[in-house]
Amino acid sequence: MENKKTVILKDLTANPAPLGLLGFGLTTVLLNIHNAGFFPINSMILAMGIAYGGIAQILACGMEFKKGNTFGTVAFGSYGLFWWSFVLLIILPKLNLAAAPDKLSLAAYLFMWGLFTLVMFFGTLKLSRGLQVVFFSLAVLFFLLALGDITGNATITIIAGYEGIFTGFAAIYVGLAQVLNETYGKELLPT
């Protein structure tokens, strides 16, 4: 007679979502301070886009993959690569490696990201309220930016900038709430 034992494996790896949310959130706030008209695009935004917005989210994507979280994998991988593509849209023309996008193509780029984000928002309806706020406000941000580019209306882009600052801070809040809640082993802040 065989003696069968059940082995229960406990996942002891850290939650990668706060890293991805903070990488997204901090970078989004800084870019949208620019969109709101406070300062021009500069190396600070580009460096944050490559490093924290890009690399940190791609690292979080890989960690979410190991945890079997499809939503987190797709979200962090996609938005991490969004940041890389955004930076490339700016630096490739400056290096004379490609033409700068015109307003119509940039509006199409932003619209597609808005559409992707809107569908991802529906995935958050099974997740936390905080993530619902982040994804819904991000979809609105992309659509406002696309509208600002296609119409050439600078006021729409400025409004989008303020809305994007809100979006970034919402992601920062959710990320830091997760860190604090897990650190203290109880819900200090709702997510």
C-alpha positions in Angstrom: 0.0 0.0 0.0 1.4 3.4 -1.0 1.5 6.3 1.4 0.4 9.3 -0.6 1.2 12.7 0.9 -0.2 16.0 -0.2 2.3 18.8 -0.6 1.0 22.3 -0.3 3.3 24.9 -1.9 3.1 28.4 -0.4 4.1 31.3 -2.7 6.7 33.3 -0.7 7.6 35.7 -3.5 6.9 39.4 -3.1 3.9 41.1 -4.7 5.3 42.8 -7.8 2.2 45.0 -8.4 3.4 47.9 -6.2 6.7 48.2 -8.3 4.7 48.3 -11.5 2.1 50.7 -10.2 4.7 53.1 -8.8 6.8 52.9 -11.9 3.7 53.8 -13.9 2.4 56.4 -11.5 5.5 58.5 -10.8 6.3 58.6 -14.5 2.8 59.5 -15.5 2.6 62.3 -13.0 5.9 63.8 -14.3 4.9 63.5 -18.0 1.5 65.1 -17.3 3.0 68.0 -15.4 4.6 68.6 -18.8 1.2 68.1 -20.6 -0.4 70.6 -18.2 2.1 73.2 -19.5 4.5 73.5 -16.5 7.8 72.5 -18.3 8.9 71.1 -21.7 9.8 67.5 -22.4 13.3 67.0 -21.1 15.8 64.3 -20.1 14.1 63.8 -16.7 10.9 62.6 -18.4 12.7 60.5 -20.9 15.0 58.9 -18.3 12.0 58.1 -16.1 10.1 56.7 -19.1 13.0 54.3 -19.9 14.0 53.4 -16.3 11.0 53.5 -13.9 8.1 53.7 -16.3 9.7 51.1 -18.7 12.2 48.8 -17.0 10.4 48.6 -13.6 7.1 47.7 -15.2 8.7 45.1 -17.5 10.4 43.6 -14.4 7.0 43.6 -12.6 5.5 41.9 -15.8 8.0 39.1 -15.5 7.2 38.6 -11.8 3.5 38.7 -12.4 4.0 36.0 -15.1 5.8 33.8 -12.6 2.8 34.2 -10.2 0.4 33.2 -13.0 -1.3 36.6 -13.1 -2.3 37.2 -16.7 -3.8 40.7 -16.0 -0.7 41.9 -14.2 1.6 40.4 -16.9 -0.3 42.1 -19.8 -0.8 45.4 -18.0 2.8 45.9 -16.7 4.4 44.5 -19.9 2.2 46.6 -22.1 2.6 49.9 -20.2 6.3 49.3 -19.7 6.7 49.0 -23.4 4.4 51.9 -23.9 7.0 54.0 -22.1 9.8 52.7 -24.3 7.8 53.4 -27.4 6.9 56.9 -26.2 10.6 57.7 -25.6 11.5 56.3 -29.0 8.9 58.5 -30.6 10.8 61.5 -29.2 14.4 60.4 -29.6 14.4 58.6 -33.0 13.6 61.8 -34.9 16.3 63.7 -33.0 18.8 61.1 -34.0 17.6 61.4 -37.6 16.6 57.7 -37.6 12.9 58.3 -38.3 10.5 61.1 -39.1 8.6 62.6 -36.2 5.0 61.5 -36.0 2.5 64.0 -37.4 -0.6 64.9 -35.3 -2.8 62.4 -37.0 -0.5 59.4 -36.5 0.2 60.5 -32.9 -3.6 60.7 -32.3 -4.0 57.2 -33.7 -1.2 55.9 -31.4 -2.9 57.5 -28.4 -6.4 56.3 -29.4 -5.2 52.7 -29.7 -3.7 52.9 -26.2 -7.0 54.4 -25.0 -8.9 51.5 -26.6 -6.6 48.9 -25.1 -6.8 50.6 -21.7 -10.6 50.8 -21.8 -10.8 47.0 -22.4 -8.3 46.4 -19.6 -10.6 48.6 -17.4 -13.3 46.0 -17.8 -10.9 43.4 -16.3 -10.5 45.6 -13.2 -14.2 45.2 -12.5 -13.2 41.9 -10.9 -10.3 43.5 -9.0 -10.0 46.5 -6.6 -11.8 49.8 -6.7 -8.4 51.6 -6.8 -7.4 49.7 -10.0 -10.8 50.6 -11.5 -10.0 54.3 -10.9 -6.5 54.0 -12.4 -7.6 52.2 -15.5 -10.7 54.3 -16.2 -8.9 57.6 -15.7 -6.0 56.3 -17.9 -8.4 55.5 -20.7 -9.9 59.0 -20.4 -6.3 60.4 -20.4 -5.4 58.6 -23.7 -8.6 59.7 -25.4 -8.2 63.3 -24.3 -4.6 63.3 -25.5 -5.7 61.8 -28.8 -8.4 64.5 -29.1 -6.0 67.2 -28.3 -3.6 66.1 -31.0 -6.3 65.5 -33.7 -8.0 68.9 -33.1 -4.8 70.8 -32.4 -6.6 72.3 -29.3 -3.9 73.0 -26.7 -6.6 73.5 -24.0 -7.7 69.9 -24.4 -4.0 68.7 -23.9 -3.7 70.9 -20.8 -6.9 69.4 -19.4 -5.5 66.0 -20.2 -2.4 66.9 -18.3 -4.3 67.6 -15.1 -6.3 64.5 -15.6 -3.1 62.6 -16.1 -1.6 64.0 -12.9 -4.7 62.6 -11.1 -4.2 59.2 -12.9 -0.6 59.0 -11.9 -1.4 59.8 -8.2 -4.1 57.3 -8.2 -1.6 54.6 -9.3 0.9 55.8 -6.7 -1.8 55.6 -4.0 -2.7 52.0 -4.9 0.9 50.9 -5.1 1.9 52.5 -1.8 -1.3 51.2 -0.1 -0.4 47.7 -1.1 3.1 48.2 0.3 1.8 49.5 3.6 -1.0 47.0 3.9 1.4 44.0 3.2 4.1 45.5 5.5 1.6 45.8 8.4 -0.3 42.7 7.6 -3.6 44.5 7.7 -5.6 46.9 5.6 -4.4 50.3 6.6 -5.5 51.9 3.4 -8.3 50.7 1.0 -7.1 49.7 -2.4 
